[in-house]
Amino acid sequence: METVTIHSLRGETPQMKSRLRAAQMESARLWNDVKEFHVFRRTTNGEWPTQDDLQKHIKGRYALHSQSIQMVCHQLLSNVDATDERRRNEPESRKWLKYPYRDKNYFPVYWPAQAASYDAADKRLVLPMGRGRKSLVFKLDLEFEPGGVKLVWNEGYELHIVRTDIVQAEAGATAFPF
């Protein structure tokens, strides 16, 4: 079982806040680009783009870690697939349910477990920003090895960190007490 812990980033320096904002704006620029590419292919009756098509279209154009870029592409395609399935299963939803079409100014930045690294001795979480760019480094006291990480804005910056070390209740436990 996986859970998410939320770490509020209060007290960050103005320079760090600026870097976090720039990262979210870059992620939004990426989202808008892949969304436009998908809309173009969709509206010109072309073949809908695959994950590979999207990644080829955007390769080397963004100041983000390559796996963060892949996760934004995956997020768009997941949204398209969910919309497609719902429109297919609920015909009345076709009237109001739309594929992604709006531009975003800010978008969360994602790092998979492979990209995020945590040094327990120094209590530092390192999130890479890609080749030739300075990583984001946070002083956090985590009692677990982090999985994926998401940078979000919620009345202040937060890191949503996946933790996989929490085990589910005993397998023999009954789901229903009656």
FIVO-105081 format. One record per residue: z, y, x of N, C-alpha, C in turn; residue number from 1. Coordinates in pm, whole numbers, plus 50000, padded with zeros to 5 digits. Each point is the difference from the previous one (the first is absolute). Example, Ala and Ser with C-alpha at 12.3 -4.5 7.8 and 13.67 -1.06 7.14 Angstrom:
FIVO-105081
ATOM     n_Z     n_Y     n_X    ca_Z    ca_Y    ca_X     c_Z     c_Y     c_X     i
ATOM   50780   49431   51319   50000   50119   49911   50000   50120   50090     1
ATOM   49928   50105   49965   50006   50119   50082   50073   50109   49923     2
end
This chain:
FIVO-105081
ATOM     n_Z     n_Y     n_X    ca_Z    ca_Y    ca_X     c_Z     c_Y     c_X     i
ATOM   50000   49883   50084   50000   50117   49916   50000   50124   50089     1
ATOM   49927   50098   49960   49995   50126   50075   50062   50111   49917     2
ATOM   50069   50089   50067   50052   50120   49936   49960   50120   50083     3
ATOM   50018   50116   49945   49965   50122   50071   50126   50085   50014     4
ATOM   50023   50048   50120   50109   50096   50021   49936   50137   50020     5
ATOM   50066   50100   49946   49948   50136   50007   50088   50080   50095     6
ATOM   49935   50062   50097   50070   50082   50098   49949   50143   49990     7
ATOM   50089   50088   49957   49965   50141   49986   49993   50063   50139     8
ATOM   49899   50082   50023   49982   50062   50130   50045   50146   49995     9
ATOM   50127   50020   49977   50057   50135   49998   50032   50040   50144    10
ATOM   49989   50127   50028   50036   50050   50132   49893   49982   50107    11
ATOM   49878   49969   49959   49892   49989   50098   49961   50140   50049    12
ATOM   49949   50007   50120   49959   50129   50057   49877   50051   49926    13
ATOM   49976   50131   50004   49880   50055   49937   49871   49938   50056    14
ATOM   50000   49969   50130   49883   49938   50060   49975   49861   49942    15
ATOM   50108   49923   49980   49987   49866   49944   49954   50010   49854    16
ATOM   50057   50091   49924   49958   50018   49860   49852   50036   49993    17
ATOM   49956   50082   50093   49859   50038   50005   49913   49879   50029    18
ATOM   50043   49914   50091   49925   49877   50032   49996   49904   49882    19
ATOM   50112   49990   49928   50005   49912   49883   49907   50052   49890    20
ATOM   50001   50131   49980   49912   50061   49900   49853   49979   50039    21
ATOM   49971   50021   50127   49861   49981   50047   49957   49855   49983    22
ATOM   50090   49905   50023   49967   49858   49984   49968   49971   49853    23
ATOM   50079   50053   49909   49974   49977   49858   49870   50069   49955    24
ATOM   49971   50114   50056   49875   50069   49967   49880   49923   50055    25
ATOM   50015   49942   50117   49893   49919   50058   49978   49873   49918    26
ATOM   50110   49941   49954   49991   49883   49915   49930   50034   49868    27
ATOM   50028   50119   49946   49932   50045   49877   49852   50024   50025    28
ATOM   49967   50056   50115   49859   50022   50035   49927   49867   50007    29
ATOM   50066   49899   50057   49944   49866   50006   49982   49943   49860    30
ATOM   50104   50010   49916   49992   49951   49862   49881   50064   49928    31
ATOM   49988   50133   50012   49892   50071   49932   49864   49953   50048    32
ATOM   49987   49974   50129   49873   49955   50056   49962   49861   49948    33
ATOM   50095   49906   50005   49967   49865   49953   49980   49998   49849    34
ATOM   50074   50085   49929   49983   50010   49855   49861   50053   49968    35
ATOM   49956   50105   50071   49866   50057   49978   49891   49899   50033    36
ATOM   50020   49925   50108   49903   49898   50036   49990   49895   49890    37
ATOM   50115   49961   49947   50002   49901   49891   49935   50057   49874    38
ATOM   50031   50124   49966   49940   50064   49882   49849   50009   50016    39
ATOM   49954   50038   50118   49856   50011   50025   49931   49865   49978    40
ATOM   50056   49895   50060   49940   49866   49985   50006   49953   49856    41
ATOM   50109   50035   49931   50019   49958   49861   49903   50071   49907    42
ATOM   49980   50131   50019   49918   50078   49908   49851   49992   50029    43
ATOM   49963   49956   50117   49856   49986   50031   49954   49857   49976    44
ATOM   50082   49925   49929   49969   49860   49969   49978   49916   50125    45
ATOM   50063   50043   50108   49994   49921   50122   50104   49889   49994    46
ATOM   50001   49917   50100   50100   49895   50008   50134   50065   50034    47
ATOM   50104   49962   49929   50131   50059   50026   50045   49964   50141    48
ATOM   50057   50096   50072   50036   49974   50140   50118   49904   50014    49
ATOM   49995   49923   50105   50108   49907   50034   50093   50069   50099    50
ATOM   50109   49935   50035   50093   50053   50100   49925   50025   50131    51
ATOM   49915   49908   50038   49923   50014   50123   49906   50120   49994    52
ATOM   49933   50020   49886   49911   50116   49984   50076   50131   50015    53
ATOM   50117   50007   49938   50080   50122   50008   50044   50027   50144    54
ATOM   50043   49897   50069   50048   50018   50137   49888   50041   50094    55
ATOM   49880   49947   49979   49886   50042   50082   49964   50145   49973    56
ATOM   50012   50041   49874   49967   50136   49959   50092   50103   50066    57
ATOM   50126   49966   50023   50098   50097   50047   50043   49982   50145    58
ATOM   49946   49902   50067   50046   49964   50135   50000   50121   50095    59
ATOM   50115   50021   50064   50014   50101   50104   50003   50144   49951    60
ATOM   50023   50024   49873   49993   50136   49948   50135   50059   49961    61
ATOM   50108   49926   50018   50130   50046   49951   50108   49987   50106    62
ATOM   50094   50094   49998   50110   50002   50096   50117   49916   49948    63
ATOM   49971   49873   49974   50100   49907   49952   49985   49868   50074    64
ATOM   50103   49919   49998   49994   49867   50060   49899   49916   49923    65
ATOM   49928   49915   50068   49894   49921   49936   50053   49915   49885    66
ATOM   50120   49945   50013   50054   49919   49892   50045   50086   49882    67
ATOM   50039   50123   50027   50032   50093   49891   49873   50032   49921    68
ATOM   49890   50015   50070   49871   50025   49936   49961   49882   49913    69
ATOM   50017   49879   50053   49967   49879   49924   50084   49991   49873    70
ATOM   50124   50041   50009   50088   49991   49883   49960   50098   49890    71
ATOM   49949   50118   50037   49952   50095   49899   49876   49943   49932    72
ATOM   49910   49941   50078   49881   49936   49942   50042   49888   49906    73
ATOM   50095   49922   50042   50049   49890   49916   50063   50054   49872    74
ATOM   50073   50110   50010   50063   50061   49882   49894   50044   49899    75
ATOM   49894   50063   50046   49892   50042   49909   49938   49879   49932    76
ATOM   49966   49899   50078   49936   49882   49941   50094   49926   49905    77
ATOM   50129   50001   50027   50096   49939   49908   50004   50077   49869    78
ATOM   49997   50132   50008   49997   50081   49878   49874   49975   49919    79
ATOM   49886   49990   50068   49873   49973   49933   50004   49862   49934    80
ATOM   50049   49900   50073   50008   49864   49945   50093   49993   49879    81
ATOM   50114   50066   50007   50094   49999   49888   49940   50069   49878    82
ATOM   49931   50111   50022   49935   50070   49890   49890   49914   49940    83
ATOM   49921   49938   50086   49891   49914   49955   50053   49884   49915    84
ATOM   50106   49936   50047   50056   49887   49927   50058   50043   49865    85
ATOM   50070   50112   50001   50059   50046   49874   49891   50039   49900    86
ATOM   49895   50067   50048   49891   50038   49910   49929   49877   49944    87
ATOM   49994   49896   50079   49936   49875   49956   50088   49927   49897    88
ATOM   50131   49998   50024   50093   49928   49913   50040   50078   49875    89
ATOM   49994   50133   50007   50036   50085   49886   49884   50095   49971    90
ATOM   49903   49957   49922   49881   50082   49976   50029   50141   49948    91
ATOM   50108   50016   49923   50032   50134   49949   50041   50097   50111    92
ATOM   50044   49947   50115   50040   50087   50111   49881   50065   50069    93
ATOM   49880   49951   49975   49880   50058   50062   49981   50147   49962    94
ATOM   50055   50038   49883   49985   50137   49952   50079   50100   50084    95
ATOM   50112   49958   50055   50087   50094   50069   50036   49962   50143    96
ATOM   49986   49875   50038   50038   49954   50134   49885   50024   50097    97
ATOM   50025   50077   50105   49894   50038   50094   50027   49943   50140    98
ATOM   49891   49980   50071   50010   49963   50141   50048   50123   50078    99
ATOM   50053   49982   50121   50045   50116   50077   49888   50104   50013   100
ATOM   50033   50125   49968   49899   50105   50004   50054   50135   50048   101
ATOM   50130   50020   49998   50057   50129   50037   50023   50011   50150   102
ATOM   49979   50122   50051   50033   50026   50139   50151   50020   50013   103
ATOM   50051   49967   50117   50142   50016   50028   50017   50095   50117   104
ATOM   50109   50076   49998   50033   50087   50113   50091   49929   50099   105
ATOM   50083   49910   49949   50093   49923   50082   49997   49856   49952   106
ATOM   50015   49908   50094   50001   49858   49966   50097   49931   50095   107
ATOM   50077   49902   49953   50094   49931   50089   49928   49937   50120   108
ATOM   50072   49993   50110   49946   49935   50120   50071   49866   50011   109
ATOM   49921   49895   50023   50051   49864   50006   49988   49944   50142   110
ATOM   50100   49921   50041   49993   49923   50124   50041   49857   49965   111
ATOM   49918   49901   50031   50041   49862   49975   50106   49959   50102   112
ATOM   50061   49886   49977   50106   49951   50089   49951   49987   50144   113
ATOM   49873   49964   50018   49945   49985   50135   49999   50132   50077   114
ATOM   49982   50111   49930   49987   50129   50067   50135   50065   50027   115
ATOM   50094   49986   49909   50131   50062   50017   50082   49920   50100   116
ATOM   50070   50070   50088   50088   49930   50093   50136   50068   50002   117
ATOM   50103   49917   50012   50137   50050   49999   50074   49950   50123   118
ATOM   50060   50093   50072   50082   49968   50117   50145   50009   49957   119
ATOM   50064   49886   49978   50137   49997   49950   50099   50061   50100   120
ATOM   49974   49986   50129   50092   50053   50101   50001   50154   49995   121
ATOM   49883   50061   49990   49992   50146   49995   50003   50055   49859   122
ATOM   49995   49910   49900   49997   50037   49859   49884   50096   49972   123
ATOM   49879   49956   50043   49880   50082   49983   49893   49921   49926   124
ATOM   49945   50064   49898   49887   49944   49926   49876   50077   50047   125
ATOM   49901   49926   50050   49878   50061   50053   49884   49965   49908   126
ATOM   49932   50104   49950   49885   49983   49913   49878   50060   50070   127
ATOM   49905   49917   50043   49885   50050   50076   49904   50079   49912   128
ATOM   49937   50098   50061   49903   50084   49929   49858   49975   50049   129
ATOM   49981   49899   50082   49866   49967   50045   49980   50032   50146   130
ATOM   49890   49951   50052   49969   50014   50141   49992   50147   50042   131
ATOM   50073   50033   50107   49996   50135   50055   50084   50101   49925   132
ATOM   50076   49958   49900   50083   50091   49923   50147   49959   50012   133
ATOM   50085   50098   49997   50143   49977   50016   50057   49930   49877   134
ATOM   50078   49895   50022   50063   49925   49892   50111   50082   49935   135
ATOM   50031   49966   49876   50115   50060   49931   50121   49914   50036   136
ATOM   50106   50063   50048   50120   49927   50042   50119   50054   49923   137
ATOM   50077   49908   49941   50116   50037   49919   50123   49927   50051   138
ATOM   50111   50071   50006   50130   49940   50033   50059   49946   49871   139
ATOM   50001   49868   49987   50054   49934   49880   50087   49884   50041   140
ATOM   50111   49984   49932   50088   49887   50026   49970   49894   49894   141
ATOM   49911   49908   50035   49963   49892   49909   50069   49872   50045   142
ATOM   50050   49924   49905   50063   49872   50033   49904   49885   49975   143
ATOM   49871   50031   49994   49898   49898   49974   49873   50039   50073   144
ATOM   49912   49903   50018   49868   50025   50058   49909   50049   49888   145
ATOM   49944   50120   50012   49921   50054   49890   49867   49929   49982   146
ATOM   49959   49992   49875   49866   49950   49966   49909   50121   49992   147
ATOM   49920   50009   49896   49913   50115   49982   50080   50127   49973   148
ATOM   49937   50114   50030   50064   50130   49981   49903   50091   49927   149
ATOM   50055   50082   49910   49919   50097   49927   50069   50135   50009   150
ATOM   49925   50103   50039   50050   50137   50005   49963   50069   49870   151
ATOM   50101   50046   49926   49975   50066   49871   50075   50132   49993   152
ATOM   49957   50084   49907   50070   50124   49969   50069   49981   49867   153
ATOM   50131   50023   49997   50077   49994   49877   50109   50105   50010   154
ATOM   49962   50126   49977   50090   50114   50019   50052   50002   50144   155
ATOM   49923   49953   50091   50031   49987   50142   49933   49872   50048   156
ATOM   49978   49988   50129   49933   49881   50052   50095   49881   50000   157
ATOM   49942   49884   49968   50075   49875   49999   49915   49892   50066   158
ATOM   50070   49906   50063   49935   49879   50050   50045   49887   49910   159
ATOM   49903   49930   49941   50029   49881   49920   49969   49881   50090   160
ATOM   50105   49928   50037   49989   49893   50098   50024   49865   49932   161
ATOM   49903   49911   50015   50012   49865   49943   50093   49919   50089   162
ATOM   50093   49932   49934   50086   49908   50074   49986   49863   49939   163
ATOM   49980   49902   50087   49976   49863   49955   50118   49908   50029   164
ATOM   50109   50055   50051   50112   49917   50040   50097   49968   49888   165
ATOM   49983   50059   49883   50090   49972   49888   49951   49874   49930   166
ATOM   50087   49902   49992   49960   49874   49937   50034   50003   49852   167
ATOM   49919   49930   49924   50021   49992   49856   50125   49917   49972   168
ATOM   50055   50015   49881   50116   49922   49959   49971   49852   50016   169
ATOM   50102   49919   50003   49982   49856   50022   49892   49943   49911   170
ATOM   49923   49912   50055   49889   49940   49926   50048   49923   49877   171
ATOM   50120   49949   50004   50052   49922   49888   50053   50086   49885   172
ATOM   50013   50131   50020   50052   50088   49897   49906   50004   49880   173
ATOM   50057   50008   49884   49922   50004   49877   49960   50143   49970   174
ATOM   49875   50020   49961   49952   50133   49969   50062   50053   49870   175
ATOM   50027   49910   49906   50055   50040   49871   50138   49938   49984   176
ATOM   50103   50079   49974   50134   49945   49990   50027   49921   49873   177
ATOM   49913   50001   49903   50025   49929   49874   49920   49874   49988   178
end
